[in-house]
Amino acid sequence: MMSVAYIIHCEQDLGFVEKTLIPPLPSNGFDRWVSSQHLGPSTPSLPIAEIMARCNTIVAVLSRAAVDSPTFRSEIGLGLASDRPVLVVRIDDVGGSDLDRLPKGLLSLPVIDFTRPLAVARHELAALLPPVEFVRDSEPVKKSSAGDRQAVVNMRSLSHEQRAFAVS
């Protein structure tokens, strides 16, 4: 059984997430992902913290735009409070007073630096993702009422343009 990654990112970083971050995840055992950016404000029937708890890992995409996003900062706090492993993917040089605006625990997490050559960053990502065989089995995010869209996106079948959600 493949695992699910919760991706914390801001709207401006969606292109990076879909074109650069997501493609290597299936070969590392993560064939599905979910993000609040895909859910929208009225979609989740579960609180974000519960959706995170049902995922096998959390990946936070750190950029200058993300630092300015209250949703990003809030979700980082939820991720840090969860029992899920959290990784940081840095796509911009962020430092100084910008770092002061983020939850303090973020600075102690493993950071994969995507400002370096792509092959190096992807190798680091593969090395730091939790091994699937050792990840706690988590229940899939289930549809709780008629009309709710499931939050887990199957990366093999969806493209950026489709914006569809897999339904169990």
C-alpha positions as CSV (number, residue, x, y, z in Angstrom):
1,M,0.0,0.0,0.0
2,M,1.4,3.4,-1.0
3,S,1.5,6.3,1.4
4,V,0.0,9.8,1.4
5,A,2.0,13.0,1.8
6,Y,0.4,16.2,3.1
7,I,2.0,19.2,1.3
8,I,1.9,22.6,3.0
9,H,2.4,25.4,0.4
10,C,1.0,28.7,-0.6
11,E,-1.0,29.3,-3.8
12,Q,2.0,30.9,-5.5
13,D,4.1,27.8,-5.1
14,L,1.6,25.3,-6.6
15,G,3.5,25.2,-9.9
16,F,6.7,24.1,-8.1
17,V,4.7,21.5,-6.1
18,E,3.1,20.0,-9.1
19,K,6.0,20.2,-11.6
20,T,9.0,19.6,-9.3
21,L,8.1,18.2,-5.8
22,I,5.4,15.7,-6.7
23,P,6.9,13.7,-9.6
24,P,9.6,11.9,-7.5
25,L,7.2,11.0,-4.7
26,P,5.7,7.8,-6.2
27,S,9.1,6.2,-6.7
28,N,9.7,6.8,-2.9
29,G,6.4,5.2,-1.9
30,F,4.1,8.2,-1.8
31,D,1.6,8.0,-4.7
32,R,-1.0,10.3,-3.3
33,W,-0.9,13.8,-1.8
34,V,-3.2,16.3,-0.3
35,S,-3.0,20.0,0.3
36,S,-5.4,22.6,1.7
37,Q,-4.9,24.6,-1.5
38,H,-6.7,21.8,-3.3
39,L,-9.5,21.6,-0.7
40,G,-10.7,25.2,-0.7
41,P,-12.4,26.7,2.3
42,S,-15.7,24.9,2.1
43,T,-14.5,21.4,1.0
44,P,-12.9,19.7,4.0
45,S,-15.3,17.7,6.2
46,L,-12.5,17.0,8.5
47,P,-10.3,19.6,10.3
48,I,-6.9,20.1,8.6
49,A,-5.1,18.7,11.7
50,E,-7.1,15.4,11.3
51,I,-6.3,15.2,7.6
52,M,-2.6,15.7,8.5
53,A,-2.8,13.0,11.1
54,R,-4.1,10.5,8.5
55,C,-1.1,11.2,6.2
56,N,2.2,9.5,6.5
57,T,4.4,12.5,6.2
58,I,4.1,16.3,6.0
59,V,6.2,18.3,3.6
60,A,6.3,22.1,4.0
61,V,7.3,24.2,0.9
62,L,9.2,27.2,2.3
63,S,9.3,30.3,0.1
64,R,9.2,34.1,0.4
65,A,5.5,34.0,-0.6
66,A,4.8,31.2,1.9
67,V,6.2,33.3,4.8
68,D,3.6,36.0,3.9
69,S,0.7,33.5,4.0
70,P,-1.2,33.2,7.3
71,T,-2.6,29.8,6.1
72,F,0.9,28.5,5.5
73,R,2.1,29.7,9.0
74,S,-1.0,28.2,10.6
75,E,-0.6,24.8,8.9
76,I,3.1,24.7,9.9
77,G,2.0,25.0,13.5
78,L,-0.5,22.2,13.0
79,G,2.1,20.0,11.4
80,L,4.6,20.6,14.2
81,A,1.9,19.7,16.7
82,S,1.1,16.4,14.9
83,D,2.9,13.1,15.4
84,R,3.7,13.0,11.7
85,P,7.3,13.4,10.4
86,V,7.7,16.9,8.9
87,L,10.2,17.9,6.3
88,V,10.9,21.4,4.9
89,V,11.5,22.0,1.2
90,R,13.1,25.4,0.7
91,I,12.6,26.9,-2.8
92,D,13.7,30.5,-2.0
93,D,16.4,32.1,0.1
94,V,14.4,32.9,3.2
95,G,16.2,34.4,6.2
96,G,16.4,37.1,8.8
97,S,13.2,38.7,9.9
98,D,11.2,36.3,7.6
99,L,12.3,33.4,9.7
100,D,11.2,35.2,12.9
101,R,7.6,35.1,11.5
102,L,7.5,31.3,11.3
103,P,6.9,28.9,14.2
104,K,10.2,28.3,16.0
105,G,10.1,24.5,15.6
106,L,10.3,24.8,11.9
107,L,14.0,25.8,12.1
108,S,14.9,22.5,13.8
109,L,13.4,20.3,11.0
110,P,15.3,18.6,8.2
111,V,15.6,21.0,5.2
112,I,15.8,19.9,1.6
113,D,17.3,22.8,-0.4
114,F,15.7,23.1,-3.8
115,T,17.7,26.3,-4.5
116,R,20.6,23.9,-5.3
117,P,20.7,21.7,-8.4
118,L,17.5,19.6,-8.9
119,A,19.2,16.2,-8.9
120,V,20.9,17.0,-5.5
121,A,17.7,18.2,-4.0
122,R,15.7,15.2,-5.2
123,H,18.3,12.9,-3.8
124,E,18.1,14.6,-0.4
125,L,14.3,14.4,-0.5
126,A,14.4,10.7,-1.2
127,A,16.9,10.2,1.7
128,L,14.8,12.2,4.2
129,L,11.3,10.9,3.3
130,P,10.3,8.3,5.9
131,P,10.6,4.7,4.6
132,V,7.2,3.5,3.7
133,E,7.6,0.1,5.4
134,F,8.3,1.9,8.7
135,V,5.6,4.5,8.4
136,R,2.5,4.0,10.7
137,D,-0.4,2.8,8.6
138,S,-2.9,5.6,8.3
139,E,-6.5,5.5,7.3
140,P,-7.4,7.2,4.0
141,V,-9.3,10.4,4.3
142,K,-12.9,9.2,3.9
143,K,-15.9,10.9,2.4
144,S,-18.1,11.8,5.3
145,S,-21.2,13.1,3.6
146,A,-22.8,13.4,0.2
147,G,-21.2,15.9,-2.0
148,D,-17.8,16.1,-0.1
149,R,-14.8,15.7,-2.3
150,Q,-12.1,13.4,-1.0
151,A,-8.9,15.3,-0.2
152,V,-6.4,12.7,-1.4
153,V,-5.2,13.4,-5.0
154,N,-3.9,10.5,-7.0
155,M,-0.9,11.9,-8.8
156,R,-0.9,9.3,-11.5
157,S,-4.3,10.3,-12.9
158,L,-4.6,14.0,-12.3
159,S,-2.9,17.0,-13.9
160,H,-2.9,20.6,-12.9
161,E,-5.5,21.4,-15.4
162,Q,-7.9,18.7,-14.3
163,R,-8.1,19.8,-10.6
164,A,-10.2,16.8,-9.9
165,F,-10.3,14.8,-6.6
166,A,-10.2,11.1,-6.2
167,V,-13.3,9.7,-4.6
168,S,-13.3,6.4,-2.7
